């Protein structure tokens, strides 16, 4: 009796499989498999826009304090005599 190497590996149960369950495997080189490689671009765009909005909102509210903190932090380096 010969046991083939590939038959010794069992498929894990569906609860342990990695990835979304609604996707079906697609043949290599197909358009669907290329679209899956894109990643979550809309999510990253949303995170970037929200971060920029937070920075703009903080700058609008506390710009004087932010500039003062920066100037206080840089003062020891700018007033140094060489």
VEXMARMI-929362 format. One record per residue: residue number from 1; residue in one letter; x, y, z of N, C-alpha, C, O, CB in turn. Coordinates in steps of 0.1 Angstrom, whole numbers, plus 5000, padded with zeros to 4 digits. Glycine has a CB too. Layout:
<rs>
(NUM,'a',(X,Y,Z),(X,Y,Z),(X,Y,Z),(X,Y,Z),(X,Y,Z)),
...
</rs>
This chain:
<rs>
(1,'x',(5009,4988,5000),(5000,5000,5000),(5009,5012,5000),(5018,5014,5008),(4990,5000,5012)),
(2,'x',(5006,5021,4991),(5014,5034,4989),(5006,5045,4994),(4995,5047,4989),(5020,5035,4975)),
(3,'x',(5012,5054,5002),(5005,5066,5007),(5012,5078,5000),(5024,5080,5001),(5005,5068,5022)),
(4,'x',(5004,5085,4993),(5009,5097,4986),(5011,5108,4996),(5004,5109,5005),(4999,5101,4975)),
(5,'x',(5022,5116,4994),(5025,5127,5003),(5014,5137,5005),(5012,5141,5016),(5038,5134,4998)),
(6,'x',(5007,5140,4994),(4997,5150,4995),(4984,5145,5003),(4977,5154,5008),(4992,5154,4981)),
(7,'x',(4982,5132,5004),(4970,5127,5011),(4972,5128,5026),(4962,5126,5033),(4967,5113,5006)),
(8,'x',(4984,5130,5031),(4986,5131,5045),(4982,5144,5051),(4981,5145,5063),(5001,5128,5048)),
(9,'x',(4980,5154,5043),(4976,5167,5048),(4961,5169,5047),(4955,5167,5036),(4983,5179,5040)),
(10,'x',(4955,5171,5058),(4940,5173,5058),(4937,5188,5057),(4945,5196,5061),(4934,5167,5071)),
(11,'x',(4926,5191,5051),(4921,5205,5050),(4915,5209,5063),(4908,5201,5069),(4910,5206,5039)),
(12,'x',(4920,5221,5068),(4915,5225,5081),(4900,5228,5081),(4894,5231,5070),(4922,5238,5086)),
(13,'x',(4893,5227,5092),(4878,5230,5092),(4876,5245,5088),(4885,5253,5089),(4872,5227,5106)),
(14,'x',(4864,5248,5083),(4861,5261,5078),(4864,5272,5089),(4867,5283,5086),(4847,5262,5074)),
(15,'x',(4862,5268,5102),(4864,5278,5113),(4878,5282,5114),(4881,5293,5120),(4858,5273,5126)),
(16,'x',(4888,5274,5109),(4902,5277,5111),(4908,5283,5098),(4920,5286,5098),(4909,5265,5115)),
(17,'x',(4901,5283,5088),(4906,5288,5075),(4908,5303,5076),(4901,5310,5082),(4897,5285,5063)),
(18,'x',(4919,5308,5069),(4922,5322,5069),(4915,5329,5058),(4914,5323,5047),(4938,5324,5069)),
(19,'x',(4910,5341,5060),(4904,5349,5050),(4889,5349,5050),(4883,5341,5058),(4909,5344,5036)),
(20,'x',(4883,5358,5043),(4869,5359,5043),(4862,5347,5038),(4867,5341,5028),(4864,5372,5035)),
(21,'x',(4851,5343,5043),(4844,5331,5039),(4836,5332,5026),(4833,5323,5020),(4835,5326,5050)),
(22,'x',(4833,5345,5022),(4825,5347,5011),(4832,5346,4998),(4826,5346,4987),(4817,5360,5012)),
(23,'x',(4845,5346,4998),(4853,5346,4986),(4856,5331,4982),(4859,5323,4990),(4867,5353,4988)),
(24,'x',(4855,5329,4969),(4858,5316,4964),(4872,5316,4958),(4876,5327,4952),(4848,5310,4954)),
(25,'x',(4880,5305,4958),(4893,5306,4951),(4891,5308,4936),(4882,5303,4930),(4900,5292,4954)),
(26,'x',(4900,5316,4931),(4899,5319,4916),(4912,5314,4910),(4922,5314,4916),(4897,5334,4914)),
(27,'x',(4911,5311,4897),(4923,5306,4890),(4934,5317,4890),(4930,5329,4889),(4919,5301,4876)),
(28,'x',(4946,5313,4890),(4957,5322,4889),(4957,5330,4876),(4954,5325,4866),(4971,5315,4891)),
(29,'x',(4959,5343,4877),(4959,5352,4865),(4946,5357,4862),(4945,5365,4852),(4965,5344,4854)),
(30,'x',(4935,5354,4868),(4922,5359,4865),(4921,5373,4870),(4928,5377,4879),(4911,5350,4870)),
(31,'x',(4912,5380,4865),(4909,5394,4869),(4905,5395,4884),(4909,5404,4891),(4899,5401,4860)),
(32,'x',(4897,5386,4888),(4893,5386,4902),(4904,5384,4912),(4905,5390,4923),(4882,5375,4905)),
(33,'x',(4914,5375,4909),(4925,5373,4918),(4934,5385,4918),(4940,5388,4929),(4933,5361,4913)),
(34,'x',(4935,5393,4907),(4943,5405,4908),(4936,5416,4916),(4943,5424,4923),(4945,5410,4893)),
(35,'x',(4923,5416,4916),(4915,5426,4924),(4917,5423,4938),(4917,5433,4946),(4901,5426,4920)),
(36,'x',(4918,5411,4942),(4920,5407,4956),(4933,5412,4962),(4934,5414,4974),(4918,5392,4958)),
(37,'x',(4943,5414,4953),(4956,5418,4958),(4957,5433,4960),(4967,5437,4966),(4967,5414,4947)),
(38,'x',(4947,5440,4957),(4947,5455,4959),(4948,5459,4974),(4954,5469,4977),(4935,5461,4953)),
(39,'x',(4942,5451,4982),(4941,5455,4996),(4929,5464,4999),(4920,5465,4991),(4954,5463,5000)),
(40,'x',(4929,5470,5010),(4918,5478,5014),(4921,5493,5012),(4923,5501,5021),(4915,5476,5029)),
(41,'x',(4921,5497,4999),(4925,5511,4996),(4915,5521,5001),(4919,5531,5007),(4926,5512,4980)),
(42,'x',(4902,5519,5000),(4892,5529,5005),(4894,5531,5020),(4892,5542,5025),(4878,5525,5002)),
(43,'x',(4897,5520,5027),(4899,5522,5042),(4911,5530,5045),(4910,5539,5054),(4901,5508,5048)),
(44,'x',(4922,5529,5038),(4934,5537,5040),(4932,5551,5036),(4937,5560,5043),(4946,5531,5033)),
(45,'x',(4924,5553,5026),(4921,5567,5021),(4913,5574,5032),(4915,5586,5035),(4914,5567,5008)),
(46,'x',(4903,5567,5038),(4895,5572,5049),(4903,5576,5061),(4902,5586,5067),(4884,5563,5052)),
(47,'x',(4912,5567,5065),(4921,5569,5076),(4930,5582,5074),(4931,5590,5083),(4930,5557,5079)),
(48,'x',(4935,5583,5062),(4944,5594,5059),(4936,5607,5059),(4941,5617,5065),(4950,5592,5045)),
(49,'x',(4924,5607,5053),(4916,5620,5053),(4911,5623,5068),(4911,5635,5071),(4903,5618,5045)),
(50,'x',(4908,5613,5076),(4904,5616,5089),(4916,5622,5098),(4914,5631,5106),(4898,5604,5096)),
(51,'x',(4928,5617,5095),(4939,5622,5102),(4942,5636,5098),(4945,5644,5107),(4952,5613,5100)),
(52,'x',(4941,5639,5086),(4944,5653,5081),(4933,5662,5087),(4936,5673,5090),(4943,5653,5065)),
(53,'x',(4921,5658,5088),(4910,5666,5094),(4913,5669,5108),(4910,5680,5113),(4896,5659,5092)),
(54,'x',(4918,5659,5116),(4921,5661,5130),(4932,5671,5131),(4931,5679,5140),(4925,5648,5136)),
(55,'x',(4942,5670,5123),(4954,5679,5124),(4949,5693,5121),(4953,5703,5128),(4965,5675,5114)),
(56,'x',(4941,5695,5110),(4936,5708,5107),(4927,5714,5118),(4928,5726,5121),(4927,5708,5094)),
(57,'x',(4918,5706,5124),(4910,5710,5135),(4918,5714,5147),(4915,5725,5153),(4900,5699,5139)),
(58,'x',(4928,5706,5151),(4937,5710,5162),(4945,5723,5159),(4946,5731,5168),(4946,5699,5165)),
(59,'x',(4950,5724,5147),(4957,5736,5143),(4948,5749,5144),(4953,5759,5149),(4963,5735,5129)),
(60,'x',(4936,5747,5140),(4926,5759,5140),(4923,5763,5154),(4922,5775,5157),(4913,5755,5133)),
(61,'x',(4922,5753,5163),(4919,5756,5177),(4931,5761,5185),(4929,5770,5193),(4912,5744,5184)),
(62,'x',(4942,5755,5184),(4953,5757,5193),(4966,5761,5185),(4977,5757,5190),(4956,5745,5201)),
(63,'x',(4965,5769,5175),(4977,5772,5167),(4987,5780,5175),(4999,5778,5174),(4973,5780,5154)),
(64,'x',(4982,5790,5183),(4991,5798,5191),(4999,5790,5201),(5011,5792,5203),(4983,5809,5198)),
(65,'x',(4992,5781,5208),(4998,5772,5218),(5008,5763,5211),(5019,5760,5217),(4988,5764,5225)),
(66,'x',(5005,5757,5199),(5014,5748,5193),(5027,5755,5188),(5038,5750,5190),(5007,5742,5180)),
(67,'x',(5025,5767,5183),(5037,5775,5179),(5046,5779,5191),(5058,5778,5191),(5033,5788,5172)),
(68,'x',(5039,5782,5202),(5047,5785,5215),(5054,5773,5220),(5066,5774,5224),(5037,5791,5225)),
(69,'x',(5048,5762,5220),(5054,5749,5224),(5067,5746,5215),(5077,5743,5220),(5045,5737,5224)),
(70,'x',(5065,5748,5202),(5076,5746,5193),(5088,5755,5196),(5099,5751,5196),(5072,5747,5179)),
(71,'x',(5084,5768,5197),(5095,5778,5200),(5102,5776,5213),(5114,5777,5214),(5088,5792,5200)),
(72,'x',(5095,5772,5223),(5101,5769,5236),(5110,5757,5235),(5121,5756,5241),(5090,5766,5247)),
(73,'x',(5106,5747,5227),(5114,5735,5226),(5127,5738,5218),(5138,5732,5220),(5106,5724,5219)),
(74,'x',(5126,5747,5208),(5138,5750,5199),(5147,5760,5205),(5158,5762,5200),(5133,5754,5186)),
(75,'x',(5142,5768,5215),(5150,5779,5220),(5164,5775,5225),(5174,5782,5222),(5143,5786,5231)),
(76,'x',(5166,5764,5232),(5179,5761,5237),(5189,5758,5225),(5201,5761,5227),(5179,5749,5246)),
(77,'x',(5184,5754,5214),(5193,5750,5203),(5196,5763,5194),(5207,5764,5188),(5186,5739,5194)),
(78,'x',(5186,5772,5194),(5188,5784,5185),(5196,5794,5192),(5203,5802,5185),(5175,5789,5181)),
(79,'x',(5196,5795,5205),(5204,5805,5212),(5218,5801,5217),(5225,5807,5224),(5196,5810,5225)),
(80,'x',(5221,5789,5212),(5235,5784,5215),(5246,5791,5208),(5244,5794,5196),(5235,5769,5212)),
(81,'x',(5256,5794,5215),(5268,5800,5209),(5278,5790,5205),(5281,5781,5213),(5274,5811,5218)),
(82,'x',(5283,5790,5193),(5292,5780,5188),(5306,5784,5190),(5316,5777,5187),(5290,5778,5173)),
</rs>
